[in-house]
């Protein structure tokens, strides 16, 4: 088993230990996008005006309403969404 301290030599690495270590330490810098269904369909959570369906006046301004991942930081698209929702 891999442990803290001096890293083992490559010959000592077991595949299961490597997969466990990677799973315990791997992370992503990306914010999840495209997980909030938007539109006019019955299953949509947000309408095209970014209002939560079945709630009066609540708007959602998060990257989860963006359908595709941008190739850069999600801050700029969120600011643009905020500006559009404020109109």
C-alpha positions, 0 to 999 in steps of 0.5 A: 500500500502507498503511504505518506513519506518517501514515494515508492520506486516505480517497480513497487507500485501496484495498479490498485494502489495507484488507482486508489491514490489517484482517486483520493487526490484527483480534482478538477478546476472546472465548474459543472455546466449543463446540469440544469435543464433550461427551456420550455419543456415540462422537465425544464427547471429554468425557463428561457428568462432564467426564472425558476419554474413554479416559483415567482420571481426567483432567477438563477444565475449559475454556470449550470444553466450553460449548455456547453463548457467554455474553453476558459474560466466560467466567470465571464459567461456568468457575468454575461448571464447576470447582465442579461438577467438584470434587464 
